[in-house]
Protein backbone atom coordinates (compact mmCIF):
# COMPACT_ATOMS: atom_id res chain seq x y z
CA UNK A 1 0.00 0.00 0.00
CA UNK A 2 1.26 3.50 -0.75
CA UNK A 3 -1.02 5.60 1.44
CA UNK A 4 -0.32 7.30 4.72
CA UNK A 5 -3.41 8.48 6.54
CA UNK A 6 -3.46 11.30 9.10
CA UNK A 7 -6.25 13.01 11.01
CA UNK A 8 -6.97 16.25 9.10
CA UNK A 9 -7.21 18.48 12.15
CA UNK A 10 -5.99 18.23 15.70
CA UNK A 11 -6.24 20.82 18.47
CA UNK A 12 -4.37 21.18 21.73
CA UNK A 13 -4.52 23.62 24.60
CA UNK A 14 -1.41 25.68 25.16
CA UNK A 15 1.05 23.71 27.28
CA UNK A 16 -0.76 20.41 26.85
CA UNK A 17 0.25 17.28 24.96
CA UNK A 18 -0.92 16.31 21.51
CA UNK A 19 -0.27 13.17 19.50
CA UNK A 20 -0.44 13.17 15.71
CA UNK A 21 -0.76 9.77 14.08
CA UNK A 22 0.13 8.43 10.67
CA UNK A 23 -1.17 5.07 9.53
CA UNK A 24 -0.04 2.99 6.59
CA UNK A 25 1.18 -0.44 5.60
CA UNK A 26 4.62 0.88 4.63
CA UNK A 27 5.30 1.78 8.27
CA UNK A 28 5.68 -1.91 9.04
CA UNK A 29 8.82 -1.84 6.88
CA UNK A 30 10.08 1.74 6.93
CA UNK A 31 10.26 4.36 9.63
CA UNK A 32 8.32 7.57 9.23
CA UNK A 33 9.79 11.02 9.08
CA UNK A 34 7.81 14.07 10.15
CA UNK A 35 7.67 17.59 8.76
CA UNK A 36 6.28 20.83 10.11
CA UNK A 37 5.04 23.33 7.57
CA UNK A 38 3.87 26.84 8.31
CA UNK A 39 1.95 28.93 5.75
CA UNK A 40 4.05 30.05 2.82
CA UNK A 41 7.13 28.17 4.03
CA UNK A 42 8.94 25.02 3.08
CA UNK A 43 8.48 21.95 5.26
CA UNK A 44 10.95 21.48 8.09
CA UNK A 45 12.10 18.07 9.30
CA UNK A 46 11.21 17.59 12.97
CA UNK A 47 11.58 13.83 13.49
CA UNK A 48 12.98 10.79 11.72
CA UNK A 49 13.88 7.19 12.35
CA UNK A 50 13.07 5.59 15.67
CA UNK A 51 13.00 8.88 17.59
CA UNK A 52 15.60 11.21 16.12
CA UNK A 53 15.30 14.96 16.35
CA UNK A 54 17.38 17.12 14.02
CA UNK A 55 19.53 19.74 15.66
CA UNK A 56 17.45 22.75 16.66
CA UNK A 57 14.16 20.92 17.09
CA UNK A 58 12.88 21.30 20.66
CA UNK A 59 12.86 18.21 22.83
CA UNK A 60 9.12 18.55 23.36
CA UNK A 61 8.86 16.73 20.00
CA UNK A 62 9.13 12.94 20.15
CA UNK A 63 8.32 10.08 17.85
CA UNK A 64 7.31 6.44 18.06
CA UNK A 65 6.05 3.59 15.91
CA UNK A 66 3.83 0.62 16.64
CA UNK A 67 2.82 -1.75 13.89
CA UNK A 68 1.43 0.26 10.99
CA UNK A 69 1.12 3.50 12.93
CA UNK A 70 3.71 6.20 13.56
CA UNK A 71 3.12 8.97 16.05
CA UNK A 72 4.55 12.42 16.61
CA UNK A 73 3.97 13.76 20.09
CA UNK A 74 4.32 17.37 21.16
CA UNK A 75 4.59 17.57 24.94
CA UNK A 76 3.82 21.04 26.24
CA UNK A 77 2.64 22.53 22.96
CA UNK A 78 3.62 26.13 22.26
CA UNK A 79 1.91 28.69 20.09
CA UNK A 80 4.70 28.39 17.54
CA UNK A 81 3.89 24.70 17.07
CA UNK A 82 0.68 25.60 15.26
CA UNK A 83 1.27 24.33 11.74
CA UNK A 84 0.58 21.55 9.28
CA UNK A 85 2.38 18.31 9.98
CA UNK A 86 3.12 15.66 7.36
CA UNK A 87 4.54 12.20 7.78
CA UNK A 88 6.47 10.41 5.07
CA UNK A 89 8.01 7.04 4.41
CA UNK A 90 9.29 4.94 1.59
CA UNK A 91 6.56 2.59 0.45
CA UNK A 92 6.91 -1.17 0.61
CA UNK A 93 6.47 -1.89 -3.08
CA UNK A 94 10.09 -2.97 -3.35
CA UNK A 95 10.92 0.08 -5.44
CA UNK A 96 12.11 3.50 -4.39
CA UNK A 97 8.81 5.31 -4.03
CA UNK A 98 8.14 7.77 -1.27
CA UNK A 99 4.78 8.86 0.00
CA UNK A 100 3.65 11.69 2.20
CA UNK A 101 0.77 11.58 4.60
CA UNK A 102 -2.43 13.49 4.06
CA UNK A 103 -1.38 16.08 6.63
CA UNK A 104 -2.66 17.21 10.03
CA UNK A 105 -3.43 20.80 10.88
CA UNK A 106 -2.46 21.38 14.50
CA UNK A 107 -4.19 24.26 16.23
CA UNK A 108 -2.89 25.48 19.59
CA UNK A 109 -5.74 26.94 21.60
CA UNK B 1 24.86 24.56 6.51
CA UNK B 2 23.46 23.05 3.35
CA UNK B 3 21.22 25.32 1.33
CA UNK B 4 19.12 24.56 -1.73
CA UNK B 5 17.64 27.06 -4.14
CA UNK B 6 15.17 26.35 -6.93
CA UNK B 7 15.20 28.38 -10.12
CA UNK B 8 13.26 28.36 -13.36
CA UNK B 9 10.25 29.80 -15.14
CA UNK B 10 7.20 30.54 -13.05
CA UNK B 11 4.86 30.18 -16.01
CA UNK B 12 4.71 27.30 -18.47
CA UNK B 13 2.26 26.80 -21.31
CA UNK B 14 0.13 23.66 -21.48
CA UNK B 15 1.73 20.74 -23.34
CA UNK B 16 5.20 22.22 -22.89
CA UNK B 17 8.02 21.10 -20.61
CA UNK B 18 8.51 22.39 -17.10
CA UNK B 19 12.20 22.75 -16.28
CA UNK B 20 13.62 23.63 -12.88
CA UNK B 21 17.11 23.62 -11.43
CA UNK B 22 18.16 23.25 -7.82
CA UNK B 23 21.49 24.75 -6.82
CA UNK B 24 23.12 23.29 -3.74
CA UNK B 25 25.52 25.25 -1.55
CA UNK B 26 27.28 24.37 1.67
CA UNK B 27 27.79 20.77 0.60
CA UNK B 28 28.80 18.79 -2.46
CA UNK B 29 26.36 16.56 -4.33
CA UNK B 30 29.28 14.42 -5.47
CA UNK B 31 30.36 13.55 -1.93
CA UNK B 32 27.60 10.93 -1.92
CA UNK B 33 25.56 9.62 0.97
CA UNK B 34 22.39 11.42 -0.03
CA UNK B 35 19.71 11.43 -2.67
CA UNK B 36 18.57 14.71 -4.21
CA UNK B 37 14.85 15.00 -4.62
CA UNK B 38 11.99 16.96 -6.12
CA UNK B 39 8.67 17.28 -4.32
CA UNK B 40 5.65 19.35 -5.24
CA UNK B 41 2.66 20.74 -3.43
CA UNK B 42 -0.55 21.66 -5.19
CA UNK B 43 -2.15 24.83 -3.82
CA UNK B 44 -3.64 24.13 -0.43
CA UNK B 45 -2.85 20.43 -0.68
CA UNK B 46 -0.37 17.87 0.54
CA UNK B 47 3.09 16.94 -0.63
CA UNK B 48 3.87 14.69 -3.58
CA UNK B 49 7.25 13.07 -4.12
CA UNK B 50 8.33 13.28 -7.76
CA UNK B 51 11.61 11.44 -7.66
CA UNK B 52 15.28 11.61 -6.72
CA UNK B 53 18.74 11.13 -8.04
CA UNK B 54 22.05 9.97 -6.64
CA UNK B 55 25.26 11.75 -7.57
CA UNK B 56 26.18 8.82 -9.80
CA UNK B 57 23.09 9.51 -11.91
CA UNK B 58 20.86 6.70 -10.63
CA UNK B 59 17.28 7.91 -10.68
CA UNK B 60 14.04 6.82 -9.06
CA UNK B 61 10.66 8.26 -9.94
CA UNK B 62 7.12 8.32 -8.63
CA UNK B 63 5.38 5.52 -10.58
CA UNK B 64 2.44 7.77 -11.34
CA UNK B 65 4.68 10.28 -13.13
CA UNK B 66 7.55 8.19 -14.42
CA UNK B 67 6.58 8.60 -18.08
CA UNK B 68 6.80 12.40 -17.84
CA UNK B 69 9.56 13.06 -15.30
CA UNK B 70 13.31 13.27 -15.79
CA UNK B 71 15.77 14.24 -13.07
CA UNK B 72 19.39 14.89 -13.94
CA UNK B 73 22.49 15.98 -12.05
CA UNK B 74 25.40 18.25 -12.89
CA UNK B 75 28.06 17.64 -10.26
CA UNK B 76 30.40 20.23 -11.77
CA UNK B 77 27.81 22.92 -11.07
CA UNK B 78 26.53 21.25 -7.88
CA UNK B 79 23.05 21.30 -9.32
CA UNK B 80 20.28 18.89 -10.13
CA UNK B 81 17.33 19.48 -12.39
CA UNK B 82 13.74 18.47 -13.01
CA UNK B 83 11.99 18.16 -16.33
CA UNK B 84 8.27 17.43 -16.48
CA UNK B 85 6.87 16.91 -19.96
CA UNK B 86 3.44 17.55 -21.43
CA UNK B 87 2.25 19.69 -18.54
CA UNK B 88 -1.37 20.54 -17.87
CA UNK B 89 -3.07 22.81 -15.38
CA UNK B 90 -2.94 19.90 -12.92
CA UNK B 91 0.83 20.40 -12.74
CA UNK B 92 0.41 23.88 -11.27
CA UNK B 93 2.10 23.62 -7.88
CA UNK B 94 4.92 24.80 -5.67
CA UNK B 95 7.97 22.73 -6.51
CA UNK B 96 10.55 22.03 -3.82
CA UNK B 97 13.97 20.46 -4.06
CA UNK B 98 15.34 18.63 -1.03
CA UNK B 99 18.20 16.50 0.19
CA UNK B 100 17.33 12.99 1.32
CA UNK B 101 19.28 11.17 3.98
CA UNK B 102 18.94 7.43 4.43
CA UNK B 103 20.08 4.61 6.67
CA UNK B 104 18.69 1.13 6.20
CA UNK B 105 14.92 1.57 6.67
CA UNK B 106 15.15 5.24 7.52
CA UNK B 107 14.71 7.99 4.97
CA UNK B 108 14.39 11.68 5.72
CA UNK B 109 14.21 14.95 3.78
CA UNK B 110 16.49 17.13 5.87
CA UNK B 111 17.17 20.24 3.80
CA UNK B 112 14.63 21.91 1.55
CA UNK B 113 14.65 24.77 -0.88
CA UNK B 114 12.18 27.59 -0.32
CA UNK B 115 10.00 26.34 -3.16
CA UNK B 116 9.00 27.92 -6.43
CA UNK B 117 5.49 28.31 -7.75
CA UNK B 118 5.01 27.07 -11.29
CA UNK B 119 1.76 27.92 -13.00
CA UNK B 120 0.66 26.11 -16.14
CA UNK B 121 -1.44 28.44 -18.23
CA UNK B 122 -1.67 29.72 -21.78
Interface residues (C-beta under 8 A of the other chain):
Chain A: X29 X30 X31 X33 X35 X41 X42 X43 X44 X45 X48 X49 X54 X86 X88 X89 X90 X93 X95 X96 X97 X98 X99 X100 X101 X102 X103
Chain B: X37 X39 X46 X47 X48 X49 X52 X60 X62 X63 X96 X101 X103 X105 X106 X107 X108 X109 X110 X112 X113 X114 X115
